[in-house]
Amino acid sequence: MKLGDEISGYHVVTEPTNANGGKCMWAFAEKDGRQYFLKRFLEPKRPREGSTASAASRRIRLEVCQEFEDRHRGIMKRLRPDARGGGNLVLATDFFHEGSTYYKVTERIDTTTLEKPQTLEPRQKAVLLKTLGLSLQLLHDIDVVHGDLKPLNVLIQKRDGAAFHSAKLIDFDDSYLSGSPPGRQDVAGDSLYGAPEWRRYVQEDESVQPEHLTTAVDVFALGLMTHEYLTGSLPAHDERYGSPADAVNAGETLRLDSRLSDSLRGLIRATTSLQPGKRPRMGTYLKALKDPTVCALVHRRPGTADSKPPAPAAPAAPLPAEEAPGTRVSRIRSNLGRPPASAKPEKPAPEPETPTPTEVKRSRVRINLGDRRKP
């Protein structure tokens, strides 16, 4: 793919790049007078006609490609652009292969985004988090896991004349059905926002099987992003660990900003629980934001944020399939459980007033819609 190419009717109008693209190249293109975002996957590759590869090699490559196609087409079929509440989802409009290479197309949109959502007023923050939560609820209701939820894949925008900012969710290339992710070597994600079970899955922990990667993976990332959107930083943890999930897997309790309201601290504690089944569903998350004042930061007197530190989390344990309640998709079950109705909210712990996020190496960051500063 290069500037000026014609690919299945799409005319490439910018120099292709792989900026923030992982194993993809992307460029802007035009077709029938409309502008599009065109993505070229670097893998998998279909066998070329006349290839000298053995029959066995061709068969294996075709099986990999068929699985890749089925996953993408299956997600596109479920995520309809005209679905109720889908206005904040930026969805693919075309998916095809030309020669040995796969391509995916979305309409070109304004990629500008608010860089510091923590500067918004409490009501603005509440509306922003609600629009993001509603988009995830739409996905989870049809048993779809976004799979790479992070700020880079959320555009925060305000239309001309609108009173509030909204969150547009992008990049569904790494989405999968709840409980049926790609293999350990192929599943995508970002180690900074990945859930504990996802981290253990990619680290070849055999106690975590594919059925344990459910919509709860997104809920963990949403909890981290909620803290970041409200305070400007992720929850803090010991610098020995490369990510919040690694710290949680080691039995550490994430340190939350003491300025957060008790209600939001309890919500973030729940969403970042070690056990997927203890994380709340999206309906519970949205209900917690019904009163926008919960998003206000409060300056507490020293020593009044908590009465005692929370008990350390239990070490990571195997996730048995029988603990996975929820809607069944063929043989797949979601283990995104609800907290018991009788459970009491744990008391938050004393923490630094302004925790500093640990710099960690990101792993396998996937494509977004390009340089947001230069639409």
Backbone hydrogen bonds, N-H to C=O, Kabsch-Sander energy under -0.5 kcal/mol:
donor,donor_aa,acceptor,acceptor_aa,energy
4,G,12,V,-2.1
5,D,2,K,-2.4
7,I,5,D,-0.6
7,I,10,Y,-2.8
8,S,6,E,-0.6
10,Y,7,I,-2.2
11,H,9,G,-0.6
11,H,30,E,-3.0
12,V,5,D,-2.7
12,V,10,Y,-0.6
13,V,28,F,-2.5
14,T,28,F,-1.0
17,T,26,W,-2.3
21,G,18,N,-2.8
25,M,40,R,-2.5
26,W,17,T,-2.8
27,A,38,L,-2.2
29,A,36,Y,-2.4
30,E,11,H,-2.1
31,K,34,R,-2.3
34,R,31,K,-1.9
36,Y,29,A,-3.3
37,F,106,T,-3.5
38,L,27,A,-3.0
38,L,36,Y,-0.6
39,K,37,F,-0.5
39,K,104,K,-2.9
40,R,25,M,-3.6
41,F,39,K,-0.5
41,F,102,Y,-2.3
42,L,23,K,-2.5
43,E,23,K,-0.5
46,R,100,S,-2.3
51,S,48,R,-1.9
58,R,54,S,-2.4
59,R,55,A,-2.3
60,I,56,A,-2.2
61,R,57,S,-2.3
62,L,58,R,-2.4
63,E,59,R,-2.1
64,V,60,I,-2.2
65,C,61,R,-2.4
66,Q,62,L,-2.4
67,E,63,E,-2.1
68,F,64,V,-2.1
69,E,65,C,-2.8
70,D,66,Q,-2.8
71,R,67,E,-2.2
72,H,68,F,-2.1
73,R,69,E,-3.0
74,G,70,D,-2.3
75,I,71,R,-2.0
76,M,72,H,-2.3
77,K,73,R,-2.1
78,R,74,G,-1.6
79,L,75,I,-2.7
80,R,78,R,-1.4
83,A,80,R,-1.9
86,G,83,A,-2.3
88,N,85,G,-0.6
89,L,86,G,-1.9
90,V,88,N,-0.5
90,V,169,L,-2.6
91,L,89,L,-0.9
93,T,105,V,-3.2
94,D,105,V,-1.4
96,F,103,Y,-2.1
98,E,101,T,-2.5
101,T,98,E,-1.7
103,Y,96,F,-3.3
104,K,39,K,-2.1
105,V,94,D,-2.7
106,T,37,F,-2.0
107,E,91,L,-0.5
108,R,35,Q,-1.8
114,L,156,I,-2.0
119,T,116,K,-2.0
120,L,117,P,-1.8
125,K,121,E,-2.5
126,A,122,P,-2.4
127,V,123,R,-2.2
128,L,124,Q,-2.3
129,L,125,K,-2.6
130,K,126,A,-2.1
131,T,127,V,-2.4
132,L,128,L,-1.8
133,G,129,L,-2.6
134,L,130,K,-2.8
135,S,131,T,-1.6
136,L,132,L,-2.1
137,Q,133,G,-2.4
138,L,134,L,-2.0
139,L,135,S,-1.7
140,H,136,L,-3.1
141,D,137,Q,-2.3
142,I,138,L,-0.6
142,I,139,L,-1.2
143,D,140,H,-1.8
144,V,139,L,-2.4
145,V,176,Y,-3.0
153,N,150,K,-1.8
154,V,151,P,-1.9
155,L,168,K,-2.8
156,I,154,V,-0.6
157,Q,155,L,-0.7
157,Q,166,S,-2.4
162,A,159,R,-2.3
166,S,157,Q,-3.1
168,K,155,L,-3.1
168,K,166,S,-0.6
169,L,88,N,-2.9
169,L,167,A,-0.6
170,I,153,N,-2.4
175,S,172,F,-1.5
176,Y,145,V,-1.5
177,L,180,S,-0.5
178,S,143,D,-2.7
179,G,213,L,-2.5
180,S,177,L,-2.7
186,D,183,G,-1.2
187,V,183,G,-2.5
189,G,364,R,-0.9
193,Y,190,D,-1.1
194,G,190,D,-1.6
199,R,195,A,-2.4
200,R,196,P,-2.1
201,Y,197,E,-1.9
202,V,198,W,-2.4
203,Q,199,R,-1.3
204,E,201,Y,-1.3
205,D,200,R,-2.8
206,E,204,E,-0.8
208,V,205,D,-1.8
209,Q,207,S,-0.6
212,H,209,Q,-2.3
213,L,210,P,-1.9
214,T,212,H,-1.1
217,V,214,T,-2.2
218,D,215,T,-0.7
219,V,215,T,-1.3
220,F,216,A,-1.8
221,A,217,V,-1.5
222,L,218,D,-2.6
223,G,219,V,-2.1
224,L,220,F,-1.8
225,M,221,A,-2.5
226,T,222,L,-2.5
227,H,223,G,-1.8
228,E,224,L,-2.0
229,Y,225,M,-3.2
230,L,226,T,-1.8
231,T,227,H,-2.2
232,G,228,E,-2.4
233,S,227,H,-0.6
236,A,255,R,-2.4
241,Y,238,D,-1.9
247,A,243,S,-1.9
248,V,244,P,-2.5
249,N,245,A,-2.8
250,A,246,D,-1.3
251,G,248,V,-1.7
252,E,247,A,-2.5
254,L,252,E,-0.5
255,R,236,A,-3.0
256,L,254,L,-0.7
258,S,352,P,-1.0
260,L,257,D,-1.6
261,S,294,V,-0.6
265,R,261,S,-2.5
266,G,262,D,-2.3
267,L,263,S,-1.9
268,I,264,L,-2.7
269,R,265,R,-2.3
270,A,266,G,-2.0
271,T,267,L,-2.5
272,T,268,I,-1.7
273,S,270,A,-1.4
278,K,275,Q,-1.8
279,R,276,P,-1.5
285,Y,281,R,-1.9
286,L,282,M,-2.8
287,K,283,G,-2.0
288,A,284,T,-1.6
289,L,285,Y,-0.6
289,L,286,L,-1.0
290,K,287,K,-1.5
294,V,291,D,-1.8
295,C,292,P,-1.9
296,A,293,T,-1.7
298,V,259,R,-3.2
300,R,298,V,-0.8
304,T,301,R,-2.1
308,K,348,P,-0.5
313,A,251,G,-0.8
316,A,249,N,-1.5
319,L,207,S,-1.2
323,E,320,P,-1.8
324,A,321,A,-1.6
329,V,332,I,-2.5
330,S,328,R,-0.6
332,I,329,V,-3.3
334,S,327,T,-0.9
337,G,335,N,-1.4
343,A,340,P,-1.6
360,V,358,T,-0.5
367,I,21,G,-0.6
372,R,370,G,-0.6
374,K,371,D,-1.3
